Amino acid sequence: MKLKTGWAFVLMIILVAGSVIFGAYRGWSEERSRVNETYTGLESMLQTRVESAYNVLAVAKRHVPETDETYASVKNELSVLESASQRLPQKAEANEGLTKDAAALLAYMAQLDSVKGDERDLMYVTSYLPQMLAESEAKTAGAAYNQAAAEFNARMKGTFSGWLARTLLGIRPAEEFISK
């Protein structure tokens, strides 16, 4: 009788452990899927950001040589943002660089006589393009993905089931769109 009780106890422990592991995997997988669903919103906002920067380059192309260092930096940052192979930290870094470099390029162009002599480009450089860039930057920074990924990662680090999911089940924390 003792032997059967011992096996029943072992079987019960195995079933409980299996249930905990299965529940952790299923729960964290579902949560990660919800975070991933918000990624499309971030991608959409990044595309708006890219379009705004291309408008800056279109105006700059009329007044600044393409060999200009800031022009080249904006172009390189755009290629990183558009690349499907780049990870989110690299895209966040390029996005941050784009903010600085596009603003510097616009400030430089605002001082050029060729821009001052062209009413349309002057309006773009001093009003329209800086506003577009600022709005796209704010929307990208406030994307629902950023908050969802940070919250997911914090919950995952703060629980036993999160530890199980990370270490035993291979569920990775969400990449965050935050430059360091």
C-alpha positions in Angstrom: 0.0 0.0 0.0 2.9 2.4 0.8 4.4 1.8 -2.6 1.1 2.8 -4.4 0.8 5.9 -2.2 4.4 6.9 -3.0 3.8 6.6 -6.7 0.6 8.5 -6.5 2.4 11.3 -4.7 5.1 11.4 -7.3 2.5 11.3 -10.1 0.7 14.2 -8.4 3.9 16.3 -8.1 4.7 15.6 -11.8 1.1 16.6 -12.9 1.2 19.8 -10.8 4.7 20.8 -12.1 3.5 20.0 -15.7 0.4 22.2 -15.2 2.5 25.1 -13.8 4.9 24.8 -16.7 2.2 24.5 -19.3 0.3 27.4 -17.8 3.3 29.6 -17.7 4.1 28.9 -21.4 0.6 29.4 -22.5 0.0 32.6 -20.5 3.3 34.3 -21.4 3.0 33.3 -25.1 -0.4 34.9 -25.2 0.9 38.0 -23.5 3.8 38.2 -25.9 1.4 37.9 -28.8 -0.6 40.9 -27.5 2.6 42.9 -27.4 3.5 41.8 -30.9 0.1 43.0 -32.1 1.0 46.5 -31.1 4.2 46.4 -33.2 2.3 47.2 -36.4 1.3 50.6 -34.9 5.0 51.3 -34.2 5.9 50.3 -37.8 3.2 52.6 -39.2 4.5 55.5 -37.1 8.1 54.8 -38.2 6.9 54.8 -41.8 5.4 58.3 -41.3 8.7 59.3 -39.8 10.6 58.0 -42.8 8.3 59.9 -45.2 8.9 63.1 -43.2 12.6 62.7 -43.4 12.5 62.0 -47.2 10.7 65.3 -47.6 13.6 67.0 -45.7 16.0 65.3 -48.1 14.0 66.3 -51.2 14.2 70.0 -50.2 17.9 69.6 -49.1 18.7 68.0 -52.5 17.9 71.4 -54.2 20.2 73.4 -51.9 22.8 71.2 -50.3 25.3 68.9 -51.9 24.6 65.2 -51.3 28.2 64.9 -50.0 27.3 67.1 -47.0 27.9 65.2 -43.8 24.5 65.9 -42.2 22.7 65.1 -45.5 24.6 61.7 -45.6 23.8 61.0 -42.0 20.0 61.5 -42.5 20.2 59.3 -45.5 22.0 56.5 -43.6 19.6 56.7 -40.7 16.7 56.4 -43.1 18.2 53.2 -44.5 18.4 51.7 -41.0 14.8 52.7 -40.3 13.6 51.1 -43.5 15.7 47.9 -43.2 13.7 44.9 -42.2 16.8 43.2 -41.0 17.6 45.9 -38.3 16.6 45.1 -34.8 14.6 47.6 -32.7 17.5 49.0 -30.6 19.3 49.9 -33.9 16.2 51.5 -35.3 15.6 53.4 -32.1 19.2 54.7 -32.3 18.7 55.7 -35.9 15.5 57.4 -35.0 17.2 59.4 -32.3 20.0 60.3 -34.8 17.4 61.3 -37.4 15.8 63.7 -34.9 19.1 65.5 -34.3 20.5 65.4 -37.9 17.3 66.4 -39.7 16.9 69.3 -37.3 20.5 70.3 -37.9 20.0 70.0 -41.7 16.9 72.2 -41.5 18.7 74.8 -39.4 21.6 74.9 -41.8 19.2 75.2 -44.8 17.3 78.1 -43.2 20.5 80.1 -43.3 21.2 79.5 -47.0 20.6 82.3 -49.4 19.2 79.9 -52.0 16.5 78.8 -49.5 15.8 82.3 -48.4 15.3 83.3 -52.0 12.7 80.4 -52.6 9.5 81.2 -50.8 8.2 77.6 -51.0 11.4 76.0 -49.7 11.7 78.6 -47.0 8.2 77.8 -45.8 9.1 74.1 -45.9 12.4 74.5 -44.0 11.1 76.9 -41.3 7.6 75.7 -40.8 6.2 72.6 -42.4 9.1 70.1 -42.2 10.1 70.9 -38.6 6.5 70.5 -37.5 6.1 67.2 -39.4 9.3 65.8 -37.9 8.3 66.9 -34.4 4.9 65.3 -34.7 6.2 62.1 -36.1 8.8 61.9 -33.3 6.2 62.4 -30.6 3.9 59.8 -32.1 6.7 57.3 -32.4 8.0 57.9 -28.8 4.5 57.5 -27.5 3.7 54.4 -29.5 1.6 51.8 -27.7 4.3 49.2 -28.5 6.9 50.9 -26.3 4.6 50.8 -23.3 3.4 47.3 -23.9 6.9 45.9 -24.3 8.2 47.6 -21.2 5.2 46.4 -19.1 5.5 42.9 -20.4 9.2 42.8 -19.6 8.7 44.2 -16.1 5.9 41.6 -15.4 8.1 38.8 -16.8 11.0 39.7 -14.6 8.9 40.0 -11.4 7.2 36.6 -11.3 8.1 32.9 -10.9 6.2 32.0 -14.0 8.0 34.7 -15.9 11.3 33.2 -14.8 10.1 29.7 -15.9 9.1 31.2 -19.3 12.4 32.9 -19.8 14.8 30.2 -18.6 13.1 26.9 -19.3 10.6 27.6 -22.1 12.5 30.1 -24.3 10.1 33.0 -24.2 12.2 36.1 -24.7 11.5 39.5 -23.4 10.1 41.9 -25.9 12.6 44.1 -27.7 12.1 47.7 -26.7 12.2 50.7 -29.0 14.3 52.8 -26.7 17.7 54.1 -27.5 20.3 54.0 -24.8 
